[in-house]
Amino acid sequence: MKEILLILLLQLIYVPLFTLRTIFLVKNITMLAALIGIVEMLIYVFGLSLVFNGDQGLLAMIVYAVGFGLGIIIGTRIEQKLAIGYIYVTINTQSRNEQLIKVIREEGFAVTTYIGEGRDSQRFKYEILTKRNREKELFMLVEHHEPNAFIISYEPKSFKGGFLVKRMKQHKKHQ
């Protein structure tokens, strides 16, 4: 029974590490991904050896699989809490909302505005690049000041220049 619990525990550690390593690779944080990969492989090999060398057979395999599924859930939750990286948010409104622009800027977000042509009338577009951990905060601000806004967010692969990059460089100098 101890081996079964150990298999489950190892999966609950291994799979979240696997999830985080994958995310770090996608975000080009390779050194951390490599370190996690070393630990991950040690756990993987040890856990798999318990499954194949133990007397439990089918039970060990089922626990291994269940641990894998639970590990995915845990890894995803950890990644959501860490919210590593940046998001690019586009907001579309039917009229220019000066109060929304003012509040967004007061809260430390850089916003660029555009006027566009919609099917039936002009549309106003606001573009914001911010850290992922501020996404919910930004959405709540927009929903409070412009409940009918159309909002899209996605993760940019890379970016260069602009207000946010300058602010990040200044922040690094002060540390």
C-alpha positions as a Markdown table, in Angstrom:
| # | Residue | x | y | z |
|---|---|---|---|---|
| 1 | Met | 0.0 | 0.0 | 0.0 |
| 2 | Lys | 2.9 | 2.4 | 0.7 |
| 3 | Glu | 4.1 | 1.9 | -2.9 |
| 4 | Ile | 0.7 | 2.8 | -4.2 |
| 5 | Leu | 0.6 | 6.0 | -2.2 |
| 6 | Leu | 4.1 | 6.8 | -3.3 |
| 7 | Ile | 3.2 | 6.3 | -6.9 |
| 8 | Leu | 0.3 | 8.7 | -6.5 |
| 9 | Leu | 2.5 | 11.2 | -4.7 |
| 10 | Leu | 5.2 | 11.0 | -7.4 |
| 11 | Gln | 2.6 | 11.6 | -10.1 |
| 12 | Leu | 1.2 | 14.6 | -8.2 |
| 13 | Ile | 4.7 | 16.1 | -8.2 |
| 14 | Tyr | 5.9 | 14.9 | -11.7 |
| 15 | Val | 3.0 | 16.1 | -13.8 |
| 16 | Pro | 2.8 | 19.6 | -12.5 |
| 17 | Leu | 6.5 | 19.9 | -13.0 |
| 18 | Phe | 6.0 | 18.6 | -16.6 |
| 19 | Thr | 3.3 | 21.2 | -17.1 |
| 20 | Leu | 5.5 | 24.0 | -15.8 |
| 21 | Arg | 8.5 | 22.9 | -17.8 |
| 22 | Thr | 6.5 | 22.9 | -21.0 |
| 23 | Ile | 5.2 | 26.4 | -20.3 |
| 24 | Phe | 8.7 | 27.7 | -19.5 |
| 25 | Leu | 9.9 | 26.3 | -22.8 |
| 26 | Val | 7.1 | 28.0 | -24.7 |
| 27 | Lys | 7.9 | 31.2 | -22.9 |
| 28 | Asn | 11.7 | 30.8 | -23.7 |
| 29 | Ile | 12.7 | 30.4 | -20.1 |
| 30 | Thr | 15.1 | 27.6 | -21.0 |
| 31 | Met | 17.4 | 27.4 | -18.0 |
| 32 | Leu | 14.6 | 27.0 | -15.5 |
| 33 | Ala | 12.9 | 24.5 | -17.9 |
| 34 | Ala | 16.1 | 22.5 | -18.0 |
| 35 | Leu | 16.5 | 22.4 | -14.2 |
| 36 | Ile | 12.9 | 21.3 | -13.8 |
| 37 | Gly | 13.4 | 18.7 | -16.6 |
| 38 | Ile | 16.2 | 17.1 | -14.6 |
| 39 | Val | 14.1 | 16.8 | -11.4 |
| 40 | Glu | 11.1 | 15.7 | -13.5 |
| 41 | Met | 13.0 | 12.9 | -15.2 |
| 42 | Leu | 14.3 | 11.6 | -11.8 |
| 43 | Ile | 10.8 | 11.4 | -10.5 |
| 44 | Tyr | 9.4 | 9.9 | -13.7 |
| 45 | Val | 12.0 | 7.1 | -13.8 |
| 46 | Phe | 11.6 | 6.3 | -10.1 |
| 47 | Gly | 7.8 | 6.3 | -10.3 |
| 48 | Leu | 7.7 | 4.2 | -13.4 |
| 49 | Ser | 10.1 | 1.7 | -11.9 |
| 50 | Leu | 7.7 | 1.4 | -8.9 |
| 51 | Val | 4.8 | 0.6 | -11.3 |
| 52 | Phe | 6.7 | -2.1 | -13.2 |
| 53 | Asn | 8.6 | -3.7 | -10.3 |
| 54 | Gly | 5.9 | -3.7 | -7.6 |
| 55 | Asp | 3.5 | -6.5 | -6.8 |
| 56 | Gln | 0.4 | -4.4 | -7.4 |
| 57 | Gly | 0.2 | -4.7 | -11.2 |
| 58 | Leu | -3.1 | -3.4 | -12.4 |
| 59 | Leu | -3.8 | -1.3 | -9.3 |
| 60 | Ala | -0.4 | 0.5 | -9.6 |
| 61 | Met | -1.1 | 1.3 | -13.3 |
| 62 | Ile | -4.5 | 2.7 | -12.4 |
| 63 | Val | -3.1 | 4.8 | -9.6 |
| 64 | Tyr | -0.3 | 6.0 | -11.9 |
| 65 | Ala | -2.9 | 7.0 | -14.5 |
| 66 | Val | -5.2 | 8.7 | -12.0 |
| 67 | Gly | -2.2 | 10.5 | -10.5 |
| 68 | Phe | -1.4 | 11.8 | -14.0 |
| 69 | Gly | -4.9 | 13.2 | -14.5 |
| 70 | Leu | -4.9 | 14.9 | -11.1 |
| 71 | Gly | -1.4 | 16.2 | -11.8 |
| 72 | Ile | -2.6 | 17.9 | -14.9 |
| 73 | Ile | -5.3 | 19.7 | -12.9 |
| 74 | Ile | -2.8 | 20.8 | -10.2 |
| 75 | Gly | -0.2 | 21.9 | -12.8 |
| 76 | Thr | -2.8 | 24.0 | -14.7 |
| 77 | Arg | -3.9 | 25.6 | -11.4 |
| 78 | Ile | -0.3 | 26.4 | -10.5 |
| 79 | Glu | 0.3 | 27.9 | -13.9 |
| 80 | Gln | -2.8 | 30.1 | -13.7 |
| 81 | Lys | -1.7 | 31.4 | -10.3 |
| 82 | Leu | 1.8 | 32.2 | -11.6 |
| 83 | Ala | 0.3 | 33.8 | -14.7 |
| 84 | Ile | 3.8 | 34.1 | -16.3 |
| 85 | Gly | 4.1 | 36.4 | -19.4 |
| 86 | Tyr | 2.1 | 39.0 | -21.0 |
| 87 | Ile | -1.3 | 39.5 | -22.7 |
| 88 | Tyr | -2.4 | 41.7 | -25.4 |
| 89 | Val | -5.9 | 43.0 | -25.0 |
| 90 | Thr | -8.1 | 44.6 | -27.6 |
| 91 | Ile | -11.3 | 46.4 | -26.5 |
| 92 | Asn | -13.9 | 47.6 | -29.0 |
| 93 | Thr | -16.7 | 50.0 | -28.1 |
| 94 | Gln | -19.4 | 51.9 | -29.9 |
| 95 | Ser | -18.4 | 55.3 | -28.6 |
| 96 | Arg | -15.2 | 56.8 | -27.3 |
| 97 | Asn | -15.1 | 56.3 | -23.5 |
| 98 | Glu | -12.8 | 59.0 | -22.0 |
| 99 | Gln | -13.5 | 57.8 | -18.5 |
| 100 | Leu | -12.5 | 54.2 | -19.4 |
| 101 | Ile | -9.2 | 55.5 | -21.0 |
| 102 | Lys | -8.5 | 57.7 | -18.0 |
| 103 | Val | -9.1 | 54.9 | -15.4 |
| 104 | Ile | -7.1 | 52.4 | -17.4 |
| 105 | Arg | -4.1 | 54.8 | -17.5 |
| 106 | Glu | -4.5 | 55.7 | -13.8 |
| 107 | Glu | -4.3 | 52.0 | -12.9 |
| 108 | Gly | -0.9 | 51.8 | -14.7 |
| 109 | Phe | -1.9 | 50.3 | -18.0 |
| 110 | Ala | -0.6 | 51.7 | -21.3 |
| 111 | Val | -3.4 | 52.1 | -23.8 |
| 112 | Thr | -3.4 | 53.1 | -27.4 |
| 113 | Thr | -6.7 | 54.2 | -29.0 |
| 114 | Tyr | -7.9 | 53.9 | -32.6 |
| 115 | Ile | -11.1 | 54.8 | -34.6 |
| 116 | Gly | -12.3 | 52.2 | -37.0 |
| 117 | Glu | -15.2 | 51.5 | -39.4 |
| 118 | Gly | -17.8 | 49.0 | -38.1 |
| 119 | Arg | -20.6 | 47.5 | -40.2 |
| 120 | Asp | -23.1 | 50.2 | -39.1 |
| 121 | Ser | -21.0 | 52.9 | -37.6 |
| 122 | Gln | -17.6 | 54.0 | -36.2 |
| 123 | Arg | -16.0 | 51.8 | -33.6 |
| 124 | Phe | -13.4 | 52.7 | -31.0 |
| 125 | Lys | -10.5 | 50.3 | -30.4 |
| 126 | Tyr | -8.2 | 50.3 | -27.3 |
| 127 | Glu | -5.0 | 48.2 | -27.3 |
| 128 | Ile | -3.2 | 47.3 | -24.1 |
| 129 | Leu | -0.2 | 45.1 | -23.4 |
| 130 | Thr | 0.2 | 44.0 | -19.8 |
| 131 | Lys | 1.4 | 41.3 | -17.6 |
| 132 | Arg | -0.9 | 38.2 | -17.5 |
| 133 | Asn | -1.4 | 38.4 | -13.8 |
| 134 | Arg | -3.3 | 41.7 | -14.3 |
| 135 | Glu | -5.7 | 40.3 | -16.9 |
| 136 | Lys | -8.7 | 39.9 | -14.5 |
| 137 | Glu | -8.1 | 43.3 | -13.0 |
| 138 | Leu | -8.2 | 44.9 | -16.5 |
| 139 | Phe | -11.3 | 43.0 | -17.5 |
| 140 | Met | -13.1 | 44.1 | -14.4 |
| 141 | Leu | -12.2 | 47.7 | -15.0 |
| 142 | Val | -13.5 | 47.5 | -18.6 |
| 143 | Glu | -16.7 | 45.7 | -17.6 |
| 144 | His | -17.4 | 48.3 | -14.9 |
| 145 | His | -16.9 | 51.4 | -17.2 |
| 146 | Glu | -18.0 | 49.8 | -20.5 |
| 147 | Pro | -20.3 | 46.8 | -19.9 |
| 148 | Asn | -21.0 | 46.3 | -23.6 |
| 149 | Ala | -17.4 | 46.3 | -24.7 |
| 150 | Phe | -16.1 | 43.5 | -26.9 |
| 151 | Ile | -12.8 | 42.3 | -25.4 |
| 152 | Ile | -10.2 | 39.9 | -26.8 |
| 153 | Ser | -7.0 | 38.9 | -25.1 |
| 154 | Tyr | -4.2 | 36.7 | -26.3 |
| 155 | Glu | -0.5 | 36.1 | -25.5 |
| 156 | Pro | 2.0 | 37.7 | -27.8 |
| 157 | Lys | 5.0 | 35.6 | -28.7 |
| 158 | Ser | 7.4 | 38.5 | -28.6 |
| 159 | Phe | 7.5 | 42.2 | -28.7 |
| 160 | Lys | 10.1 | 45.0 | -28.9 |
| 161 | Gly | 10.0 | 48.7 | -27.9 |
| 162 | Gly | 7.1 | 50.7 | -26.6 |
| 163 | Phe | 6.0 | 52.0 | -23.2 |
| 164 | Leu | 6.0 | 48.6 | -21.4 |
| 165 | Val | 9.5 | 47.6 | -22.5 |
| 166 | Lys | 10.9 | 51.0 | -21.3 |
| 167 | Arg | 9.2 | 50.6 | -18.0 |
| 168 | Met | 10.6 | 47.0 | -17.6 |
| 169 | Lys | 14.1 | 48.2 | -18.4 |
| 170 | Gln | 13.8 | 51.1 | -15.8 |
| 171 | His | 12.5 | 48.6 | -13.2 |
| 172 | Lys | 15.5 | 46.3 | -13.8 |
| 173 | Lys | 17.9 | 49.2 | -13.3 |
| 174 | His | 16.4 | 50.0 | -9.9 |
| 175 | Gln | 16.7 | 46.5 | -8.5 |
